[in-house]
């Protein structure tokens, strides 16, 4: 029964970790889409408007350089917002999953059987089946 409980907790922890990682990936993707939209908008609109406004004062080359520098600053800010962040909850769920799997692997009945009979897979499968049958009988 304890083995099934450990495996159940490990499965729940893995599910939580996968959901959290998926949510962070979607969020990072949304920031990247925002960065792409701003880059496109900056290239299309800012170039036309800014170059037209700056051209009399700085000339065409100076106006283009100033607009390009502003585009690079916006793209850099968006790229910084999209960087990978550490998720403490996902890391804790991964640690819990690993702990539960290790605890499930440390079955004293199985360890005693392994010491007695060696590394044959039969005793391990028998112990798992025995626990499953005992759990089923208790529920009835």
C-alpha positions in Angstrom: 0.0 0.0 0.0 2.8 2.4 0.9 4.4 1.8 -2.5 1.2 2.8 -4.4 0.9 5.9 -2.2 4.5 7.0 -2.9 3.9 6.4 -6.7 0.6 8.4 -6.5 2.3 11.4 -4.8 5.2 11.2 -7.3 2.7 11.2 -10.2 0.9 14.3 -8.8 4.2 16.1 -8.3 5.3 15.4 -11.9 1.9 16.6 -13.1 2.3 19.9 -11.2 5.8 20.4 -12.5 4.8 19.8 -16.1 1.8 22.2 -15.8 4.0 24.9 -14.3 6.7 24.5 -17.0 4.1 24.6 -19.7 2.6 27.8 -18.2 6.0 29.4 -18.1 6.8 28.4 -21.7 3.5 30.0 -22.8 4.3 33.2 -20.9 7.8 33.4 -22.4 6.3 32.8 -25.9 3.8 35.6 -25.3 6.7 38.0 -24.3 8.6 37.0 -27.5 5.5 37.7 -29.6 5.2 41.1 -28.0 8.9 41.7 -28.8 8.3 40.8 -32.4 5.3 43.0 -32.7 7.2 46.0 -31.2 10.1 45.4 -33.5 7.8 45.3 -36.5 5.9 48.3 -35.4 9.1 50.2 -34.7 10.5 49.4 -38.1 7.4 50.3 -39.9 6.1 53.4 -38.1 9.0 54.8 -36.1 11.2 54.9 -39.1 8.8 56.8 -41.2 7.7 59.3 -38.6 11.1 59.8 -36.9 13.1 60.0 -40.0 10.7 62.6 -41.3 11.0 64.6 -38.1 14.8 64.2 -37.6 15.9 64.6 -41.2 15.9 68.5 -41.3 18.1 68.7 -38.2 20.5 65.6 -38.5 20.3 64.8 -42.2 19.0 61.5 -43.5 21.9 59.3 -42.3 21.8 60.7 -38.7 18.0 60.4 -38.5 18.2 56.7 -39.6 20.9 56.0 -37.0 18.9 57.5 -34.2 15.8 55.5 -35.1 17.8 52.3 -35.5 19.3 52.8 -32.0 15.8 53.3 -30.5 14.7 50.0 -32.2 17.6 48.1 -30.7 16.9 49.4 -27.2 13.2 48.3 -27.4 14.2 44.9 -28.8 16.7 44.5 -25.9 14.2 45.3 -23.3 11.7 42.8 -24.7 14.4 40.1 -24.9 15.2 40.7 -21.2 11.6 40.3 -20.3 11.4 36.9 -22.0 14.4 35.3 -20.3 14.0 32.1 -18.4 13.1 32.5 -14.7 13.5 30.0 -11.9 10.2 28.6 -10.7 10.5 27.5 -7.1 7.2 25.6 -7.1 8.2 23.5 -10.1 11.6 22.8 -8.6 10.0 21.7 -5.4 7.6 19.5 -7.3 10.5 17.8 -9.1 12.3 17.3 -5.8 9.1 15.8 -4.3 8.7 13.5 -7.3 12.3 12.2 -7.0 11.9 11.7 -3.3 8.7 9.7 -3.7 10.2 7.5 -6.4 13.2 6.8 -4.3 11.0 6.0 -1.3 8.9 3.7 -3.5 12.0 1.9 -4.6 13.1 1.3 -1.0 10.5 -1.3 -0.2 11.7 -3.3 2.8 9.9 -6.5 1.7 11.5 -6.2 -1.7 14.9 -5.5 -0.3 14.7 -8.5 2.0 13.6 -10.7 -0.9 16.4 -9.3 -3.1 19.0 -10.1 -0.4 17.5 -13.6 -0.1 16.9 -14.5 -3.8 19.2 -12.1 -5.7 18.2 -9.8 -8.6 15.5 -11.9 -10.1 12.5 -9.8 -11.4 10.0 -12.3 -10.1 10.2 -11.2 -6.4 9.8 -7.5 -7.3 6.8 -8.1 -9.4 5.3 -10.4 -6.8 5.7 -7.8 -4.1 4.0 -5.2 -6.2 1.2 -7.5 -7.1 0.8 -8.6 -3.5 0.5 -5.0 -2.4 -2.0 -4.2 -5.1 -4.1 -7.3 -4.2 -4.0 -6.4 -0.5 -5.1 -2.8 -1.2 -7.9 -4.1 -3.4 -9.1 -6.5 -0.7 -9.1 -3.7 1.9 -11.3 -1.6 -0.2 -13.9 -4.3 -0.6 
